[in-house]
Amino acid sequence: DRYGNHRIILITAVGIPVVILGWVLLKNFYLLVLLQGFAGFVWAGFNLATFNFIFDVVRRENVHKIMAYYQTLNNLCTIAGALAGGYLTTRVAGLNLPFLASGNYEVIFLVALTLVVLVIAGFAWRFKEVRAVEAAPSWDYFYLYRPMAHLMDQFELMGFSRDRGPDAKP
């Protein structure tokens, strides 16, 4: 909330095609389980940032109405995607594509991947923050500095000092 929704939406918007591509490339069950765990983080971040953005954009008295519109549109698109995927399943099953798995389901994921990338390319870069937010720290702050500082703090709790080793005297 402090840094806004822009960065989270962009990061998760890039993560969505990665998840779809994973379903095309990965064949190992355990890797697919890990992929679904990653997908959970991606979709949770995307949905959280989207809802926060709606709260920022919409006047308080209209939030319930806009949320209803959003959920209706979201559910209609989910139904349309499921129906289109089901229809494509019947169409691609008969194709002779020996380099794909039986049923040629990868074709459906590639179609979905193409559509998602087109939507992201069309909309994500136009998205702008609507309220004043603090400038977010650089990427390495979250992925390098903070985790390393946390790890070093854990060593201090176990009796190690950052400067002198495990048995240093004060």
C-alpha positions in Angstrom: 0.0 0.0 0.0 2.9 2.3 0.8 4.5 1.9 -2.7 1.3 1.6 -4.7 -0.1 -1.2 -6.9 1.8 -0.5 -10.2 4.9 -2.6 -9.5 2.9 -5.6 -8.1 0.5 -5.6 -11.0 3.4 -5.5 -13.5 5.4 -8.2 -11.8 2.4 -10.5 -11.5 1.3 -9.7 -15.0 4.6 -11.0 -16.2 4.3 -14.1 -14.0 1.0 -15.2 -15.5 2.5 -16.1 -18.9 5.3 -17.9 -17.1 2.7 -20.1 -15.4 1.0 -20.9 -18.7 4.3 -21.6 -20.4 5.2 -23.9 -17.5 2.1 -26.0 -18.4 3.4 -26.3 -21.9 7.0 -27.2 -21.0 6.9 -29.1 -17.8 6.1 -32.8 -17.8 7.2 -33.8 -14.3 4.4 -34.0 -11.7 6.4 -32.5 -8.9 7.5 -29.5 -11.0 3.9 -28.9 -11.9 3.0 -28.9 -8.2 5.8 -26.3 -7.7 4.4 -24.4 -10.7 1.0 -24.3 -9.1 2.4 -23.0 -5.9 4.1 -20.2 -7.9 0.8 -19.6 -9.7 -0.9 -19.2 -6.3 1.5 -16.4 -5.4 1.2 -14.7 -8.8 -2.6 -14.8 -8.8 -2.9 -13.7 -5.1 -0.6 -10.7 -5.8 -2.5 -9.8 -9.0 -5.9 -10.0 -7.3 -4.8 -8.1 -4.2 -3.3 -5.3 -6.2 -6.3 -5.2 -8.5 -8.7 -4.9 -5.6 -6.5 -2.2 -4.0 -6.4 -0.3 -7.2 -10.2 -0.4 -7.5 -10.5 1.0 -3.9 -8.1 3.8 -4.9 -9.9 4.7 -8.1 -13.5 4.5 -7.2 -15.4 6.8 -4.9 -16.3 5.2 -1.7 -20.1 5.1 -2.3 -19.6 3.3 -5.7 -17.2 0.6 -4.5 -19.8 -2.1 -4.1 -21.3 -1.4 -7.5 -17.9 -1.5 -9.3 -16.8 -4.6 -7.4 -20.0 -6.3 -8.6 -19.2 -5.2 -12.2 -15.6 -6.4 -11.8 -16.6 -9.8 -10.4 -19.4 -10.3 -13.1 -17.0 -9.5 -15.9 -14.3 -11.7 -14.3 -16.7 -14.6 -14.0 -18.1 -14.2 -17.5 -14.5 -14.2 -18.9 -13.7 -17.3 -16.8 -16.8 -19.1 -18.3 -15.9 -18.0 -21.8 -12.3 -19.2 -21.4 -13.5 -22.6 -20.1 -15.9 -23.0 -23.0 -13.3 -21.9 -25.5 -10.8 -24.3 -24.0 -13.3 -27.2 -24.1 -14.2 -26.4 -27.7 -10.5 -26.3 -28.7 -9.9 -29.6 -26.9 -12.3 -31.3 -29.4 -10.6 -29.6 -32.3 -7.0 -30.2 -31.5 -7.4 -33.8 -30.4 -7.5 -35.0 -34.0 -4.5 -33.0 -35.2 -1.4 -35.1 -36.1 1.3 -33.3 -34.0 3.8 -36.0 -32.9 6.0 -33.6 -31.0 3.2 -32.9 -28.5 1.6 -35.0 -25.8 -1.4 -37.2 -26.6 -4.5 -35.0 -27.1 -2.3 -32.0 -28.2 -3.3 -30.0 -25.1 -0.3 -27.9 -25.4 -1.9 -26.1 -28.3 -4.6 -24.9 -26.0 -2.1 -23.5 -23.5 -0.2 -21.8 -26.4 -3.4 -20.1 -27.6 -4.0 -19.0 -24.0 -0.4 -17.8 -23.7 -0.7 -15.8 -26.9 -4.0 -14.1 -25.8 -2.6 -13.3 -22.3 0.6 -11.8 -23.7 -1.5 -9.6 -26.1 -3.7 -8.4 -23.3 -0.7 -7.6 -21.1 1.0 -5.8 -23.9 -2.1 -3.8 -24.6 -3.0 -2.8 -21.1 -0.3 -3.3 -18.5 2.0 -0.5 -19.7 -0.8 2.0 -19.8 -1.6 1.4 -16.1 -0.7 4.4 -13.9 -0.8 4.9 -10.2 -3.7 7.2 -9.2 -2.6 8.4 -5.9 0.7 9.7 -4.5 2.9 6.9 -3.3 6.5 6.6 -2.0 9.1 5.6 -4.5 9.6 1.9 -4.2 13.1 0.6 -3.2 15.1 -1.1 -6.0 14.7 -4.8 -6.7 17.8 -5.9 -4.9 16.4 -4.4 -1.7 13.7 -7.0 -1.6 15.6 -9.9 -3.1 19.1 -9.4 -1.8 19.4 -6.9 1.1 16.4 -7.7 3.2 16.7 -11.6 3.0 20.5 -11.3 3.8 19.9 -9.0 6.7 17.2 -11.3 8.0 19.5 -14.3 7.7 22.3 -12.4 9.6 19.8 -11.5 12.3 18.9 -15.2 12.7 22.6 -16.0 13.2 22.8 -13.4 15.9 19.9 -15.1 17.7 21.9 -18.4 17.7 24.9 -16.7 19.4 26.9 -15.7 16.3 27.9 -12.1 15.9 28.2 -10.4 12.6 31.7 -9.1 13.5 33.4 -11.6 15.8 32.2 -15.2 15.3 30.3 -17.6 17.6 32.2 -17.3 20.9 33.2 -13.6 20.9 33.2 -11.9 24.3 31.5 -8.5 24.6 
